[in-house]
Amino acid sequence: MAKFFQEFREFAVKGNVVDMAVGIIIGGAFTLIVQSLVADVMNPLIGLLVGGVDFSNLFVVLRQGAVGGPYATLADAQAAGAVTLNLGLFINAVVSFTIVAFVVFLLVRTINRLKREEAVAPASPTEQPCPYCLMVIPIKATRCGHCTAALPSLSVADTSIDAPTSPAK
């Protein structure tokens, strides 16, 4: 049993598990903010634009409750035991999902852009060491500016020449 708890502890404190837990907690808090944004800010504004409709109370009665309708609010219909199709709550959920999906898209897009910048290949070298005096010279040079040796056509991979043949001075 002790080995089981030790394995569980090792699993629980791994970096990925802790990162995931932090992400879930932040995601839950972010969801509350988005729900408030939708219910308290966006729905009233959209309701004003479409003629004063309160989306949180937009519903269709499918079956009357113990107390007959019409019901002024969704809460009244539910208190009476009516079966309702809650279109307003569904619209709230769709708007919330759209906002969360858009924010996640922006986050993933930014992370992918950063990864692409990291993966860019380094620029090809513009300098190389002279095989005779080992001073740095331009890669396209045909003669060393330091020791004036005529240079063989070197590629970047051929810069490890061991012994100079004879510098032309």
C-alpha positions as CSV (number, residue, x, y, z in Angstrom):
1,M,0.0,0.0,0.0
2,A,2.9,2.4,0.8
3,K,4.3,1.8,-2.7
4,F,0.9,2.7,-4.2
5,F,0.9,6.0,-2.4
6,Q,4.5,6.7,-3.3
7,E,3.6,6.1,-7.0
8,F,0.6,8.4,-6.7
9,R,2.7,11.1,-5.0
10,E,5.3,10.9,-7.8
11,F,2.6,11.2,-10.4
12,A,0.8,14.1,-8.7
13,V,3.9,16.2,-8.3
14,K,5.1,15.8,-11.9
15,G,5.3,19.1,-13.7
16,N,2.6,18.2,-16.3
17,V,0.1,17.3,-13.6
18,V,0.7,20.5,-11.7
19,D,0.5,22.6,-14.9
20,M,-2.7,20.9,-15.8
21,A,-4.2,21.5,-12.4
22,V,-3.3,25.2,-12.6
23,G,-4.8,25.3,-16.1
24,I,-8.1,23.8,-14.9
25,I,-8.3,26.2,-12.0
26,I,-7.6,29.2,-14.2
27,G,-10.0,27.9,-16.8
28,G,-12.8,27.6,-14.2
29,A,-12.2,31.2,-13.1
30,F,-12.1,32.3,-16.7
31,T,-15.4,30.5,-17.3
32,L,-17.0,32.5,-14.5
33,I,-15.8,35.7,-16.0
34,V,-17.1,34.8,-19.4
35,Q,-20.5,33.8,-18.0
36,S,-20.8,37.1,-16.2
37,L,-19.7,39.0,-19.4
38,V,-22.4,37.2,-21.4
39,A,-25.2,37.4,-18.8
40,D,-24.5,40.8,-17.4
41,V,-23.0,42.8,-20.3
42,M,-23.6,41.2,-23.7
43,N,-27.2,39.8,-23.4
44,P,-28.6,43.1,-22.1
45,L,-27.0,44.9,-25.0
46,I,-28.1,42.4,-27.6
47,G,-31.6,42.4,-26.0
48,L,-31.7,46.2,-26.5
49,L,-30.7,45.9,-30.1
50,V,-33.3,43.3,-31.0
51,G,-36.2,45.1,-29.2
52,G,-35.8,44.6,-25.5
53,V,-35.7,40.8,-25.4
54,D,-34.3,39.4,-22.1
55,F,-32.5,36.2,-23.3
56,S,-32.4,34.7,-19.8
57,N,-36.2,34.6,-19.9
58,L,-36.6,33.5,-23.5
59,F,-38.4,30.1,-23.3
60,V,-41.2,28.1,-24.9
61,V,-43.7,26.2,-22.7
62,L,-44.0,22.6,-23.9
63,R,-46.5,21.5,-21.2
64,Q,-48.3,23.6,-18.7
65,G,-47.5,23.1,-15.0
66,A,-49.8,22.7,-12.0
67,V,-50.6,26.4,-12.2
68,G,-51.6,27.4,-15.6
69,G,-49.7,30.0,-17.7
70,P,-48.9,32.3,-19.1
71,Y,-45.6,32.6,-17.2
72,A,-43.8,36.0,-17.0
73,T,-40.4,34.5,-16.3
74,L,-38.6,31.2,-16.6
75,A,-38.4,31.0,-12.8
76,D,-42.2,31.3,-12.6
77,A,-42.7,28.5,-15.2
78,Q,-40.2,26.2,-13.4
79,A,-41.8,26.9,-10.0
80,A,-45.2,26.0,-11.5
81,G,-43.8,22.7,-12.8
82,A,-44.1,23.6,-16.5
83,V,-41.9,21.8,-19.0
84,T,-40.0,24.4,-20.9
85,L,-37.6,24.7,-23.9
86,N,-35.0,27.2,-22.6
87,L,-33.9,29.0,-25.7
88,G,-32.4,31.9,-23.8
89,L,-30.2,29.8,-21.7
90,F,-29.0,27.9,-24.8
91,I,-28.2,31.3,-26.5
92,N,-26.2,32.3,-23.4
93,A,-24.3,29.0,-23.6
94,V,-23.5,29.5,-27.3
95,V,-22.3,33.0,-26.8
96,S,-20.1,31.9,-23.8
97,F,-18.7,29.0,-25.8
98,T,-17.9,31.3,-28.7
99,I,-16.0,33.8,-26.5
100,V,-14.0,31.0,-24.8
101,A,-13.2,29.3,-28.1
102,F,-12.0,32.6,-29.6
103,V,-9.8,33.3,-26.6
104,V,-8.4,29.8,-26.7
105,F,-7.8,30.2,-30.5
106,L,-5.8,33.4,-29.8
107,L,-3.8,31.7,-27.2
108,V,-2.9,28.7,-29.4
109,R,-2.2,31.0,-32.3
110,T,0.3,33.0,-30.2
111,I,1.9,29.8,-28.9
112,N,2.3,28.4,-32.4
113,R,3.7,31.7,-33.7
114,L,6.3,31.6,-30.9
115,K,7.2,28.0,-31.7
116,R,7.6,28.8,-35.4
117,E,10.0,31.7,-34.5
118,E,12.1,29.2,-32.4
119,A,12.2,26.7,-35.2
120,V,13.5,29.1,-37.8
121,A,16.9,27.8,-39.1
122,P,19.9,29.8,-38.3
123,A,21.2,32.0,-41.1
124,S,24.0,30.5,-43.2
125,P,27.4,31.7,-42.0
126,T,29.0,34.7,-43.7
127,E,32.5,34.2,-42.3
128,Q,35.0,31.4,-42.0
129,P,38.5,30.9,-40.6
130,C,41.5,31.1,-42.9
131,P,43.0,27.6,-43.2
132,Y,46.6,29.2,-42.9
133,C,46.4,31.9,-40.2
134,L,43.0,31.0,-38.7
135,M,41.8,34.6,-38.8
136,V,38.2,35.2,-39.6
137,I,37.5,36.1,-43.3
138,P,34.4,36.5,-45.4
139,I,33.1,33.2,-46.8
140,K,33.4,34.4,-50.4
141,A,37.0,35.6,-50.1
142,T,39.5,34.1,-52.5
143,R,42.6,35.6,-50.7
144,C,43.1,36.1,-46.9
145,G,43.3,39.7,-46.0
146,H,45.6,38.9,-43.0
147,C,48.2,36.5,-44.4
148,T,47.4,37.2,-48.2
149,A,47.3,33.4,-48.8
150,A,45.4,32.3,-51.9
151,L,42.4,30.4,-50.6
152,P,41.1,27.1,-52.0
153,S,37.4,27.2,-52.5
154,L,36.2,26.2,-49.1
155,S,32.8,25.2,-48.1
156,V,31.5,25.7,-44.5
157,A,32.1,22.0,-43.9
158,D,35.7,22.1,-45.1
159,T,36.9,24.7,-42.5
160,S,38.9,22.1,-40.5
161,I,42.1,21.9,-42.7
162,D,44.9,20.7,-40.5
163,A,48.1,21.9,-42.1
164,P,48.6,24.8,-44.4
165,T,50.3,23.9,-47.7
166,S,52.2,27.1,-48.4
167,P,50.9,30.6,-48.1
168,A,51.5,32.8,-51.2
169,K,53.2,35.9,-49.9
